């Protein structure tokens, strides 16, 4: 694909959902808040920003991940921080987050949760099934996922460890994946009762982890999801997620989908895909958000494309990120977008701090 233009591509004012879109380019220390015209209405500067995930809090602050040492290179096991920046880019809170990766959340009670990596024990790593033989870390190690909840003063309030709380053999890696990581959780979503919805990319599983027992109480797997991202539970109890379609079985052209799944019936009740299907495809990153209007905001991460669709699948707003840089895993430059979130003009996160043009 050759980019013909960037910025705002389409805007149906009568059907698009008014609001502000948060964009955190993966390779940049900046985080941008965009208006409906694609214009930058506010920005934050985070010297150690790590990755492309950021979110606004009800007090208007920005929650973001950082490297403890901004000058350090990327390493999956390094010390990271979860930090809160006020509207004027002043850091007002931070906590240590060893091995943090992919996702973090501020919980309703004030705690902060994040995904992390830890080394598997010798006994645990022998139980990992699947993947490409001989592709462990250089020293033979395998990383496994963790979830930590920390209090405002940085103390661990709850924790979960994939290597001890999962039945490892039950979740074999897809055969085309490397073995340096077991499970590779790329999203977590805290349910109203405190349980965790988690996405495992390297085996295409969705899990709900019981907070009290730390064991899986619901699970579903479909290789056709192709290493899904950004799982979340909607108010109606359904699950919404981005099905990347990476190395999905069945042949044909690669395609991505956004799926709404009824977890009780284990059936898809709504979906979005390109027309023709191969025109919408991101093999990694990416996400989605069900908006208060009923429309869905979609981040097609590989192409830096953020767009809004109606329940019928009509595109009513579309934007392509103009922020290109050199991603840490690829040659050349790219405008990858990991996730994007929209906030309403009257939401507490915005609360009149900026206004729509």
SERO-4910 file (N, C-alpha, C, O; in steps of 0.05 Angstrom, whole numbers):
BEGIN
 pado doro    nc1    nc2    nc3   cac1   cac2   cac3    cc1    cc2    cc3    oc1    oc2    oc3
  Unk    A     17    -24      0      0      0      0     17     25      0     37     26     15
  Unk    A     11     45    -16     25     70    -17      6     91     -6    -17     95    -16
  Unk    A     15    106     15     -2    126     27     -7    149      8     12    162     -1
  Unk    A    -32    154      1    -39    177    -16    -43    202      0    -38    224    -10
  Unk    A    -53    200     24    -57    223     41    -59    214     70    -63    190     75
  Unk    A    -55    233     88    -58    227    117    -76    248    129    -85    267    115
  Unk    A    -82    244    154   -101    263    167   -130    254    162   -135    230    157
  Unk    A   -148    273    164   -177    267    161   -183    258    132   -175    271    113
  Unk    A   -196    235    130   -204    224    103   -234    226     98   -243    229     76
  Unk    A   -250    224    119   -279    225    116   -292    233    142   -282    228    164
  Unk    A   -314    248    140   -329    256    164   -358    262    156   -364    282    143
  Unk    A   -375    244    164   -404    247    160   -415    260    186   -420    245    205
  Unk    A   -418    286    186   -425    300    210   -451    291    222   -456    293    246
  Unk    A   -469    282    205   -496    275    215   -496    248    229   -515    243    244
  Unk    A   -476    231    224   -477    204    235   -452    197    252   -453    178    267
  Unk    A   -431    212    250   -407    207    267   -413    216    295   -430    233    300
  Unk    A   -398    205    314   -402    210    343   -383    233    351   -359    228    352
  Unk    A   -393    256    358   -376    279    365   -359    272    390   -369    260    409
  Unk    A   -334    280    389   -316    275    411   -287    280    404   -281    291    383
  Unk    A   -270    272    422   -241    276    419   -227    249    420   -233    232    437
  Unk    A   -208    244    401   -195    218    398   -167    220    409   -151    237    400
  Unk    A   -160    202    427   -133    201    439   -115    183    422   -122    160    417
  Unk    A    -92    193    415    -73    179    397    -45    181    410    -36    203    415
  Unk    A    -32    158    414     -5    157    426     13    142    407     17    118    411
  Unk    A     25    156    387     43    142    368     64    125    382     77    134    401
  Unk    A     68    100    373     85     81    386    113     91    389    126     86    409
  Unk    A    124    105    369    152    112    368    158    140    379    180    149    377
  Unk    A    138    153    390    140    182    397    137    185    427    125    169    441
  Unk    A    148    207    437    144    214    465    119    232    469    114    241    491
  Unk    A    105    237    447     81    255    449     56    238    449     55    215    439
  Unk    A     35    249    462      8    238    461    -10    260    452     -8    283    462
  Unk    A    -28    255    433    -44    276    421    -74    271    426    -83    248    427
  Unk    A    -88    293    429   -117    293    430   -127    307    405   -121    330    400
  Unk    A   -143    292    389   -152    302    363   -181    310    364   -197    298    377
  Unk    A   -187    332    350   -215    339    345   -227    324    321   -213    308    309
  Unk    A   -252    329    315   -265    314    294   -253    320    266   -257    304    247
  Unk    A   -240    343    263   -228    349    237   -200    337    235   -186    341    215
  Unk    A   -192    323    256   -165    311    256   -144    330    266   -120    324    265
  Unk    A   -153    354    275   -134    374    285   -125    367    314   -140    355    329
  Unk    A   -100    374    321    -90    370    348   -102    392    366    -96    416    361
  Unk    A   -117    384    386   -128    404    404   -113    405    431   -116    424    446
  Unk    A    -97    384    436    -81    384    460    -60    362    457    -64    343    442
  Unk    A    -37    366    471    -17    345    470     -1    344    496      1    364    511
  Unk    A      9    320    502     26    316    526     53    307    516     56    294    495
  Unk    A     73    313    532    100    303    527    110    286    550    111    295    573
  Unk    A    116    261    543    124    241    563    152    231    556    154    214    538
  Unk    A    173    241    569    200    235    560    207    206    558    221    198    540
  Unk    A    196    189    575    202    160    574    180    143    563    180    119    568
  Unk    A    162    155    548    138    140    540    146    113    526    163    112    509
  Unk    A    131     92    534    137     65    524    112     54    511     91     51    524
  Unk    A    114     49    485     92     37    471     71     58    463     75     82    465
  Unk    A     48     47    453     28     64    441      2     64    456    -19     69    444
  Unk    A      2     59    482    -22     58    497    -23     81    517     -3     86    531
  Unk    A    -45     95    518    -50    116    537    -80    119    541    -95    112    524
  Unk    A    -88    130    564   -116    134    569   -120    159    587   -102    166    603
  Unk    A   -143    171    584   -150    194    601   -165    184    625   -181    165    624
  Unk    A   -160    197    648   -174    190    673   -197    211    677   -196    232    665
  Unk    A   -216    204    694   -238    223    699   -230    250    709   -245    270    707
  Unk    A   -206    252    721   -197    279    730   -182    294    708   -171    316    713
  Unk    A   -182    284    684   -169    297    661   -139    290    658   -126    300    640
  Unk    A   -128    274    676   -100    266    674    -96    244    654   -115    231    646
  Unk    A    -71    241    646    -64    220    626    -49    198    641    -31    203    656
  Unk    A    -58    173    636    -45    149    647    -29    137    624    -39    132    603
  Unk    A     -3    131    630     15    123    608     37    105    620     43    107    644
  Unk    A     49     89    603     72     72    611     98     86    602     99     99    581
  Unk    A    119     83    619    145     95    614    167     75    619    164     56    635
  Unk    A    190     79    606    214     65    615    225     80    639    224    105    641
  Unk    A    236     65    658    247     78    682    271     95    674    275    116    686
  Unk    A    286     86    654    308    102    643    301    110    615    302     92    597
  Unk    A    293    135    610    284    142    583    305    137    561    298    133    538
  Unk    A    331    136    569    352    132    549    357    103    543    372     96    524
  Unk    A    345     85    558    350     56    554    336     46    530    315     56    522
  Unk    A    347     25    518    334     11    495    311     -5    506    306     -7    530
  Unk    A    296    -17    487    273    -34    495    282    -62    503    298    -75    489
  Unk    A    272    -71    525    277    -98    535    252   -107    550    241    -92    566
  Unk    A    242   -131    544    217   -140    555    218   -144    586    197   -145    599
  Unk    A    242   -147    597    245   -152    625    252   -127    641    255   -128    666
  Unk    A    256   -104    628    266    -81    642    245    -69    661    221    -74    659
  Unk    A    255    -52    679    237    -37    697    222    -16    681    234     -1    666
  Unk    A    196    -16    685    179      5    673    163     19    695    163     10    718
  Unk    A    150     40    687    134     56    706    106     59    694    103     61    669
  Unk    A     86     60    711     60     70    703     58     97    715     60    100    740
  Unk    A     52    117    699     53    145    709     27    160    702     14    154    682
  Unk    A     21    179    718     -2    197    713      9    225    709     24    236    726
  Unk    A      1    237    687     10    264    680    -15    282    680    -36    275    670
  Unk    A    -12    306    691    -35    324    691    -38    337    664    -23    331    645
  Unk    A    -58    354    661    -64    366    635    -41    382    623    -39    386    599
  Unk    A    -22    390    640      0    407    631     26    391    630     48    402    631
  Unk    A     24    364    627     47    346    624     65    345    648     89    340    646
  Unk    A     55    351    672     70    347    696     63    320    708     40    313    712
  Unk    A     84    305    714     80    279    726     72    282    755     86    294    771
  Unk    A     48    271    762     38    275    789     36    248    805     30    249    829
  Unk    A     41    226    791     40    200    805     55    180    788     54    181    763
  Unk    A     68    161    801     81    139    787     85    115    805     85    118    829
  Unk    A     87     91    793     93     67    808    111     49    791    110     50    766
  Unk    A    127     33    804    143     13    790    126     -8    778    106    -16    789
  Unk    A    133    -16    754    118    -37    739    138    -55    725    141    -52    701
  Unk    A    151    -74    739    172    -90    727    161   -107    703    140   -120    706
  Unk    A    174   -105    681    167   -120    657    140   -113    645    129   -128    630
  Unk    A    129    -89    651    103    -82    641    102    -83    611    121    -76    598
  Unk    A     80    -92    600     76    -93    572     47    -91    564     29    -99    580
  Unk    A     41    -79    542     15    -79    528     -7    -63    542    -18    -45    530
  Unk    A    -15    -70    567    -40    -59    578    -37    -51    607    -21    -62    622
  Unk    A    -53    -31    614    -55    -22    642    -82     -8    644    -94      0    625
  Unk    A    -92     -7    669   -119      5    674   -118     18    702   -105      9    720
  Unk    A   -133     41    704   -139     52    731   -166     40    739   -185     43    724
  Unk    A   -167     27    762   -191     14    771   -209     33    786   -200     53    796
  Unk    A   -235     27    788   -254     45    801   -247     52    829   -252     75    838
  Unk    A   -234     34    844   -227     40    872   -202     56    875   -195     63    898
  Unk    A   -188     62    853   -163     77    855   -138     62    851   -117     73    846
  Unk    A   -139     35    852   -116     19    845   -110     20    815   -127     28    799
  Unk    A    -86     11    808    -77     10    780    -68    -18    774    -53    -30    789
  Unk    A    -78    -29    752    -71    -57    744    -54    -55    718    -58    -38    702
  Unk    A    -36    -75    716    -20    -75    691    -11   -104    685     -9   -121    703
  Unk    A     -7   -110    659      5   -135    650     35   -133    652     47   -112    646
  Unk    A     48   -155    660     77   -155    661     88   -182    652     73   -201    646
  Unk    A    114   -183    649    129   -208    642    145   -217    666    155   -200    681
  Unk    A    149   -243    669    168   -254    688    179   -279    676    167   -291    658
  Unk    A    203   -288    686    215   -312    677    200   -337    688    192   -337    711
  Unk    A    196   -356    671    184   -381    680    205   -398    694    228   -397    688
  Unk    A    196   -413    714    214   -431    728    222   -454    709    208   -458    689
  Unk    A    243   -468    716    252   -490    699    229   -511    696    225   -522    675
  Unk    A    215   -516    718    194   -536    717    171   -526    700    159   -542    685
  Unk    A    164   -501    702    141   -491    686    147   -490    657    129   -496    640
  Unk    A    171   -482    649    176   -478    620    177   -505    605    173   -505    581
  Unk    A    182   -527    620    182   -553    606    153   -561    599    149   -580    584
  Unk    A    133   -547    610    105   -554    605     94   -539    581     71   -544    572
  Unk    A    109   -519    570     99   -503    548     98   -520    523    118   -533    516
  Unk    A     75   -521    510     72   -537    486     70   -519    461     62   -495    463
  Unk    A     76   -529    438     73   -515    413     96   -496    407    116   -496    421
  Unk    A     92   -480    387    113   -461    378    135   -475    361    134   -499    357
  Unk    A    153   -458    352    175   -468    336    198   -478    353    208   -463    370
  Unk    A    205   -503    351    226   -514    368    252   -498    367    260   -489    345
  Unk    A    265   -494    390    290   -480    391    289   -450    390    309   -437    385
  Unk    A    265   -438    393    263   -409    391    258   -396    418    246   -374    420
  Unk    A    267   -408    439    266   -395    466    285   -372    466    298   -366    446
  Unk    A    287   -358    488    306   -336    490    334   -347    488    338   -371    489
  Unk    A    353   -329    483    381   -338    478    392   -356    500    408   -374    494
  Unk    A    384   -351    524    393   -367    547    374   -391    553    378   -404    573
  Unk    A    355   -396    535    336   -418    539    312   -411    555    295   -428    560
  Unk    A    309   -386    564    287   -378    581    261   -374    565    262   -370    541
  Unk    A    239   -374    580    213   -367    569    200   -348    588    200   -351    612
  Unk    A    188   -327    577    173   -307    593    144   -315    595    132   -325    576
  Unk    A    132   -309    618    103   -314    622     91   -288    633    104   -271    644
  Unk    A     65   -286    628     50   -262    636     43   -261    665     39   -282    679
  Unk    A     41   -237    675     31   -232    702     10   -209    701     10   -194    682
  Unk    A     -6   -207    721    -23   -184    726    -18   -175    755    -19   -191    773
  Unk    A    -12   -150    758     -9   -138    785    -28   -115    788    -32    -98    770
  Unk    A    -40   -114    811    -55    -90    820    -39    -76    841    -30    -89    860
  Unk    A    -35    -50    838    -20    -35    859    -38    -13    870    -55     -2    856
  Unk    A    -34     -7    895    -49     14    908    -37     41    901    -15     42    890
  Unk    A    -51     63    908    -39     89    902    -12     94    915      4    110    904
  Unk    A     -5     80    937     21     83    948     41     61    939     62     58    950
  Unk    A     33     47    917     52     29    904     54      1    915     71    -15    906
  Unk    A     36     -7    934     37    -34    945     20    -53    928     -1    -45    917
  Unk    A     29    -78    926     15    -98    910    -10   -107    926     -7   -116    948
  Unk    A    -33   -104    913    -58   -111    926    -69   -138    916    -84   -151    930
  Unk    A    -61   -146    892    -70   -171    881    -51   -178    858    -40   -160    845
  Unk    A    -47   -204    854    -30   -212    832    -38   -239    820    -51   -255    833
  Unk    A    -31   -243    795    -37   -268    781    -13   -275    764      0   -257    752
  Unk    A     -7   -300    762     17   -310    748      9   -332    729     -1   -353    738
  Unk    A     12   -328    703      4   -349    684     19   -375    689      7   -396    685
  Unk    A     44   -374    697     59   -399    700     50   -416    723     56   -440    724
  Unk    A     36   -404    742     26   -420    765     -4   -421    767    -15   -440    779
  Unk    A    -18   -402    754    -47   -401    756    -62   -412    732    -86   -414    732
  Unk    A    -47   -418    710    -59   -430    686    -51   -459    684    -29   -466    693
  Unk    A    -67   -475    672    -60   -502    664    -44   -500    638    -56   -499    616
  Unk    A    -18   -498    640     -1   -491    618     -6   -508    593     -7   -498    571
  Unk    A     -8   -534    597    -11   -552    574    -37   -547    558    -39   -555    535
  Unk    A    -56   -535    571    -82   -531    558    -81   -509    537    -99   -507    521
  Unk    A    -61   -492    538    -60   -469    520    -34   -469    503    -17   -452    506
  Unk    A    -31   -489    485     -7   -491    469     -5   -467    450    -25   -457    440
  Unk    A     20   -459    445     25   -438    425     18   -447    397     21   -471    391
  Unk    A      9   -428    381      6   -435    352     33   -445    342     54   -435    350
  Unk    A     33   -463    323     57   -475    313     76   -455    299    100   -461    297
  Unk    A     66   -432    290     83   -413    276     95   -392    295    110   -375    286
  Unk    A     90   -394    321    100   -374    340    127   -383    352    132   -406    355
  Unk    A    143   -363    359    167   -368    374    160   -375    403    139   -369    413
  Unk    A    179   -388    416    174   -398    443    187   -381    465    189   -390    488
  Unk    A    196   -357    459    207   -341    480    186   -329    499    193   -319    521
  Unk    A    161   -331    491    139   -323    509    117   -345    510    111   -357    489
  Unk    A    107   -349    534     83   -366    536     59   -348    539     58   -331    557
  Unk    A     40   -352    523     13   -339    523     13   -311    510     -5   -306    493
  Unk    A     31   -293    517     32   -266    505      5   -253    508     -9   -248    488
  Unk    A     -3   -247    533    -28   -231    537    -23   -203    525     -3   -190    530
  Unk    A    -43   -194    510    -40   -167    498    -63   -148    507    -63   -125    499
  Unk    A    -81   -158    524   -103   -141    534   -114   -153    559   -115   -177    562
  Unk    A   -123   -135    577   -138   -144    601   -159   -123    606   -155    -99    601
  Unk    A   -182   -133    615   -205   -115    620   -217   -124    646   -223   -147    650
  Unk    A   -221   -105    664   -231   -111    691   -261   -110    690   -273    -89    684
  Unk    A   -274   -132    697   -303   -134    697   -315   -121    722   -300   -116    741
  Unk    A   -341   -114    722   -352   -100    745   -348   -115    772   -347   -102    793
  Unk    A   -347   -142    771   -343   -157    796   -314   -161    804   -308   -174    824
  Unk    A   -296   -149    788   -267   -151    794   -253   -173    779   -228   -174    780
  Unk    A   -267   -191    766   -254   -211    749   -240   -198    726   -246   -175    718
  Unk    A   -222   -213    713   -207   -203    691   -213   -218    665   -212   -242    664
  Unk    A   -219   -203    644   -220   -214    617   -193   -209    604   -183   -187    604
  Unk    A   -181   -231    594   -154   -230    584   -153   -242    556   -166   -262    550
  Unk    A   -137   -230    538   -132   -240    511   -105   -252    509    -85   -239    515
  Unk    A   -103   -277    501    -77   -291    496    -72   -292    466    -86   -308    452
  Unk    A    -54   -277    456    -50   -275    427    -38   -300    415    -47   -310    394
  Unk    A    -17   -312    427     -2   -333    415    -17   -360    415     -6   -380    406
  Unk    A    -41   -361    426    -57   -385    425    -86   -379    418   -102   -397    417
  Unk    A    -93   -353    414   -120   -345    406   -141   -354    426   -162   -365    418
  Unk    A   -136   -349    451   -156   -354    473   -165   -328    485   -150   -309    488
  Unk    A   -190   -328    493   -201   -308    511   -208   -322    537   -220   -343    537
  Unk    A   -200   -310    559   -204   -322    586   -217   -301    604   -212   -277    602
  Unk    A   -234   -311    622   -243   -295    645   -231   -308    670   -237   -331    676
  Unk    A   -215   -293    685   -202   -302    708   -217   -293    733   -222   -270    737
  Unk    A   -225   -312    750   -239   -307    774   -220   -293    794   -198   -304    800
  Unk    A   -227   -270    804   -210   -255    821   -204   -270    847   -181   -269    857
  Unk    A   -224   -284    858   -220   -297    884   -203   -322    882   -186   -327    899
  Unk    A   -207   -338    861   -193   -364    859   -168   -362    841   -150   -379    842
  Unk    A   -166   -341    825   -145   -337    805   -146   -359    783   -126   -361    768
  Unk    A   -167   -373    781   -170   -394    761   -189   -384    739   -204   -366    743
  Unk    A   -187   -398    716   -204   -391    693   -233   -400    698   -237   -424    704
  Unk    A   -252   -382    696   -280   -390    700   -295   -391    673   -317   -402    672
  Unk    A   -284   -379    652   -296   -380    625   -273   -377    606   -254   -363    611
  Unk    A   -276   -391    583   -255   -390    563   -267   -397    536   -286   -412    534
  Unk    A   -254   -387    515   -262   -394    488   -238   -390    470   -222   -372    474
  Unk    A   -235   -407    450   -213   -407    432   -223   -411    404   -240   -427    398
  Unk    A   -211   -395    385   -217   -398    357   -193   -389    341   -187   -365    341
  Unk    A   -179   -407    329   -155   -400    314   -161   -380    291   -143   -366    282
  Unk    A   -186   -379    282   -193   -360    261   -192   -331    271   -191   -313    254
  Unk    A   -192   -327    297   -189   -300    307   -161   -289    300   -157   -265    297
  Unk    A   -141   -307    298   -115   -299    289   -100   -281    308    -88   -261    299
  Unk    A    -99   -288    334    -84   -272    353    -97   -245    359    -85   -224    355
  Unk    A   -121   -246    369   -138   -223    374   -126   -203    393   -108   -209    409
  Unk    A   -137   -178    393   -128   -156    410   -153   -142    423   -175   -145    413
  Unk    A   -147   -127    444   -165   -107    456   -193   -118    463   -213   -108    454
  Unk    A   -193   -139    479   -218   -150    488   -231   -133    510   -216   -121    526
  Unk    A   -257   -131    510   -271   -115    530   -300   -126    532   -310   -139    514
  Unk    A   -312   -121    555   -340   -129    559   -357   -104    557   -352    -84    569
  Unk    A   -378   -107    541   -398    -85    537   -418    -85    559   -421   -106    574
  Unk    A   -433    -64    563   -454    -63    584   -475    -85    581   -487    -93    601
  Unk    A   -479    -96    557   -498   -118    553   -486   -145    560   -500   -165    556
  Unk    A   -461   -146    569   -449   -171    576   -435   -185    553   -422   -206    557
  Unk    A   -437   -174    529   -423   -185    506   -393   -177    506   -386   -158    519
  Unk    A   -377   -191    491   -349   -185    488   -343   -173    461   -353   -182    441
  Unk    A   -328   -152    461   -320   -138    436   -289   -140    434   -275   -136    454
  Unk    A   -279   -147    410   -250   -149    407   -243   -147    377   -260   -151    360
  Unk    A   -217   -142    372   -206   -140    345   -194   -167    338   -173   -175    350
  Unk    A   -205   -181    319   -195   -207    310   -176   -202    287   -185   -197    264
  Unk    A   -150   -203    292   -130   -195    272   -130   -213    247   -125   -203    225
  Unk    A   -135   -239    250   -135   -256    227   -107   -265    219   -103   -274    196
  Unk    A    -87   -262    237    -59   -269    230    -56   -299    229    -61   -313    248
  Unk    A    -46   -309    206    -42   -337    201    -67   -354    208    -65   -377    217
  Unk    A    -90   -342    204   -115   -357    210   -119   -379    189   -113   -376    166
  Unk    A   -128   -403    198   -132   -425    180   -155   -420    161   -172   -403    166
  Unk    A   -156   -435    139   -179   -434    121   -172   -424     93   -189   -426     76
  Unk    A   -148   -413     90   -140   -404     63   -154   -378     56   -166   -365     73
  Unk    A   -151   -370     31   -162   -344     23   -144   -321     30   -123   -324     43
  Unk    A   -153   -297     23   -138   -273     29   -139   -267     59   -160   -272     72
  Unk    A   -118   -256     71   -119   -249    100   -139   -226    104   -143   -210     86
  Unk    A   -152   -226    127   -171   -206    134   -173   -203    164   -167   -222    179
  Unk    A   -180   -180    173   -186   -175    201   -216   -170    204   -230   -164    185
  Unk    A   -225   -174    229   -253   -169    235   -255   -157    263   -237   -161    280
  Unk    A   -276   -142    268   -283   -134    295   -308   -150    302   -328   -149    288
  Unk    A   -307   -164    325   -328   -183    332   -341   -175    358   -327   -168    377
  Unk    A   -368   -177    359   -382   -176    384   -393   -204    390   -408   -215    374
  Unk    A   -385   -216    412   -390   -243    418   -408   -246    443   -403   -233    464
  Unk    A   -428   -262    441   -445   -269    464   -430   -292    478   -429   -314    468
  Unk    A   -419   -287    502   -403   -308    515   -419   -332    525   -408   -354    527
  Unk    A   -445   -328    531   -461   -351    540   -467   -370    516   -465   -394    519
  Unk    A   -475   -358    494   -481   -375    470   -457   -381    454   -457   -397    436
  Unk    A   -435   -367    459   -410   -370    445   -414   -365    415   -404   -380    398
  Unk    A   -429   -345    409   -436   -339    381   -431   -309    375   -435   -292    393
  Unk    A   -424   -303    350   -420   -276    342   -447   -263    336   -463   -273    320
  Unk    A   -452   -240    348   -478   -226    344   -475   -201    327   -494   -189    318
  Unk    A   -450   -192    323   -445   -169    306   -416   -170    297   -399   -180    312
  Unk    A   -411   -161    273   -383   -161    263   -380   -139    243   -399   -130    230
  Unk    A   -355   -131    240   -347   -113    218   -323   -125    204   -305   -134    216
  Unk    A   -324   -124    177   -301   -131    161   -301   -114    136   -321   -102    129
  Unk    A   -279   -114    122   -277    -97     98   -293   -108     75   -302   -131     76
  Unk    A   -297    -91     55   -312    -99     31   -296    -90      7   -297    -66      0
  Unk    A   -283   -109     -7   -279   -137      0   -263   -141     25   -248   -123     33
  Unk    A   -264   -165     37   -252   -169     63   -223   -162     65   -214   -152     86
  Unk    A   -207   -167     44   -178   -163     46   -170   -133     48   -147   -127     52
  Unk    A   -190   -115     44   -183    -86     46   -182    -77     75   -175    -53     80
  Unk    A   -188    -94     94   -185    -87    122   -169   -109    135   -179   -132    140
  Unk    A   -143   -103    141   -126   -124    152   -103   -111    167    -88    -95    156
  Unk    A   -100   -119    192    -76   -112    208    -68   -137    223    -82   -147    241
  Unk    A    -44   -148    217    -36   -173    229    -28   -171    258    -26   -191    272
  Unk    A    -23   -146    268    -15   -143    296    -27   -117    307    -41   -102    292
  Unk    A    -22   -112    332    -33    -89    347    -63    -85    341    -77   -105    335
  Unk    A    -74    -61    342   -101    -54    334   -121    -57    357   -116    -70    377
  Unk    A   -145    -44    353   -165    -45    375   -192    -34    365   -196    -28    342
  Unk    A   -210    -32    385   -237    -23    379   -250    -12    404   -241    -17    426
  Unk    A   -271      4    400   -285     16    423   -314     20    414   -320     33    394
  Unk    A   -333      9    430   -361     14    425   -368     42    437   -365     46    461
  Unk    A   -377     60    420   -383     87    429   -411     90    440   -428     72    436
  Unk    A   -416    111    455   -441    116    468   -464    119    448   -487    117    456
  Unk    A   -458    125    423   -478    128    402   -487    101    391   -507    100    377
  Unk    A   -472     80    397   -477     54    384   -458     48    361   -456     25    353
  Unk    A   -445     69    352   -424     65    331   -399     52    344   -397     50    369
  Unk    A   -380     43    327   -356     30    337   -332     44    325   -330     48    301
  Unk    A   -313     52    342   -288     63    334   -268     41    331   -265     24    348
  Unk    A   -254     40    308   -236     18    301   -208     29    296   -206     49    281
  Unk    A   -188     16    307   -160     23    301   -148      1    285   -142    -21    296
  Unk    A   -143      6    260   -129    -13    242    -99     -7    244    -88      8    228
  Unk    A    -86    -18    265    -61     -8    274    -38     -9    254    -22     10    253
  Unk    A    -36    -30    238    -14    -32    219    -12     -8    200     10      0    193
  Unk    A    -35      3    193    -36     25    173    -40     52    186    -44     72    172
  Unk    A    -40     53    213    -45     79    226    -72     90    221    -76    115    221
  Unk    A    -92     73    216   -118     81    208   -138     79    231   -140     58    243
  Unk    A   -152    101    237   -173    101    257   -199    109    243   -200    130    230
  Unk    A   -220     93    247   -245    100    233   -269     91    250   -266     74    267
  Unk    A   -291    103    244   -316     98    259   -337     87    240   -340     96    218
  Unk    A   -350     65    249   -371     53    232   -397     52    248   -398     51    272
  Unk    A   -419     53    233   -446     50    244   -451     20    249   -436      3    240
  Unk    A   -473     13    263   -480    -15    266   -483    -29    239   -479    -54    238
  Unk    A   -490    -15    218   -493    -27    192   -466    -29    177   -465    -41    155
  Unk    A   -445    -18    188   -419    -21    176   -411      3    158   -390      1    145
  Unk    A   -426     24    158   -419     48    142   -397     64    156   -399     69    180
  Unk    A   -376     71    141   -355     88    152   -364    117    153   -371    128    132
  Unk    A   -364    129    177   -374    156    180   -353    175    189   -357    199    191
  Unk    A   -329    165    196   -306    182    203   -282    165    198   -281    142    205
  Unk    A   -261    178    187   -237    163    181   -213    182    182   -213    204    172
  Unk    A   -191    172    194   -167    188    198   -143    169    196   -143    147    205
  Unk    A   -122    179    182    -97    164    180    -75    180    193    -71    203    186
  Unk    A    -61    167    212    -41    181    227    -18    192    209     -8    177    193
  Unk    A    -11    217    213     11    229    198     37    226    213     58    237    204
  Unk    A     37    212    236     61    211    253     77    186    247     71    164    257
  Unk    A     97    189    230    114    167    222    140    167    238    151    188    244
  Unk    A    149    143    244    175    140    257    185    112    253    173     96    239
  Unk    A    208    106    265    220     79    261    211     61    283    221     63    306
  Unk    A    193     42    278    185     23    299    208      6    308    227      2    293
  Unk    A    207     -3    332    229    -19    343    232    -46    332    253    -59    335
  Unk    A    212    -56    318    213    -84    307    215    -84    276    213   -106    265
  Unk    A    218    -62    263    216    -63    234    236    -43    221    245    -24    234
  Unk    A    244    -49    197    260    -30    181    242     -7    171    218     -9    171
  Unk    A    256     14    163    241     36    151    225     52    172    231     51    196
  Unk    A    204     66    163    188     82    181    159     73    177    151     63    156
  Unk    A    143     77    198    115     69    197     99     88    215    110    103    231
  Unk    A     73     87    212     55    104    228     36     86    245     13     93    250
  Unk    A     47     64    255     31     45    271     16     59    294     26     78    306
  Unk    A     -8     50    299    -24     60    322    -33     35    337    -48     18    326
  Unk    A    -25     33    362    -32      9    378    -61      9    385    -75    -11    381
  Unk    A    -71     31    396   -100     34    403   -107     64    400    -90     81    399
  Unk    A   -133     69    399   -143     96    400   -169     96    416   -184     77    416
  Unk    A   -174    118    430   -198    120    447   -211    147    441   -198    167    438
  Unk    A   -238    147    441   -253    172    438   -267    179    464   -278    161    478
  Unk    A   -268    205    470   -281    215    494   -301    236    486   -295    253    469
  Unk    A   -324    235    498   -345    254    492   -339    282    502   -325    285    522
  Unk    A   -349    303    489   -344    331    498   -353    336    526   -341    352    540
  Unk    A   -374    322    535   -385    326    562   -375    305    582   -384    304    605
  Unk    A   -356    288    574   -346    267    591   -329    280    613   -318    302    609
  Unk    A   -326    267    636   -309    278    657   -280    280    649   -265    298    658
  Unk    A   -271    263    630   -243    265    620   -238    291    605   -215    301    606
  Unk    A   -258    301    592   -255    326    577   -265    350    593   -251    369    598
  Unk    A   -290    349    602   -302    368    621   -296    397    613   -289    413    631
  Unk    A   -298    404    587   -295    432    579   -267    441    577   -262    465    571
  Unk    A   -247    423    580   -219    432    578   -212    440    549   -195    457    545
  Unk    A   -226    427    530   -224    435    502   -252    434    491   -269    421    502
  Unk    A   -257    447    468   -283    447    456   -281    439    427   -260    443    414
  Unk    A   -303    428    416   -303    420    388   -305    444    370   -319    463    376
  Unk    A   -291    443    348   -292    465    328   -318    464    314   -323    480    296
***
